[in-house]
Amino acid sequence: MIVKESLGFVRGGDAKETIGIGREKLIGDFVEEMNKPLTGSFRMVPLNKDDKNSILTRASIVGRADIVKLLLSDPAVNPAYRKNSIIASAALNGSLEVVDTLLSDPRVNPADNHNETLYQAAKEGKIAIVKRLMEDDRVNPADSKESLDKDYNVIHEDNYIIRETAANGHFEVLQELLKDPRVKIKGAIQMISSKLSKVPQNQATRDKWTPILDYLLNHHKAQEELTEKEITKYKEKINKV
């Protein structure tokens, strides 16, 4: 059971006098929510009920901005631990209020771990959070990272955020990312073209990726990054699918 002492607000004496009836009820209500199993991308998130950072992570995931604010008032809590994974989790879940709350803490860096926070929001189509993050000068939507291919070779992924956004068909987010002059689109064009070639008979896939590819090829960045011959080749691919 999560006790109020584990959250660090009870310093002795009567709990109601120490943290106030409002805070006591707030934490008490959250005890039940903490015990609910997580689903989807969060189902494997570990939970240590004696670790305040773990509790903050869970509160961020389930969108409890009130609990997040309460925990941030405890100096023992570190909202930037594990390469700012807490705000990345909040972005993935789509809680703009939690993201805003975490950004109000000077220790939080949304650009940490190759702009993981923006990546999580963008690939899930969380446009409101993407717009909020893009207002932060530290965030770089054109960031790169290294990963492993199927043969465990290290590969360099340039502009990986817009590639994943395009692959997931999030048109509005794509437009938002392209407002930043640092973003390059050649890799995204190559990825979508490749995907269309592999599944040409899938109507749902065509409906998802063809508009994305057409938009990218007609963007002024395509003229800057591709030759006319390349653009023509990719446009012909659209007509064939």
Summary of the structure (lengths in Angstrom):
residues: 241
radius of gyration: 21.8
end to end distance: 56.7
largest distance: 76.7
contacts: 725
relative contact order: 0.07
helix: 61%
strand: 3%
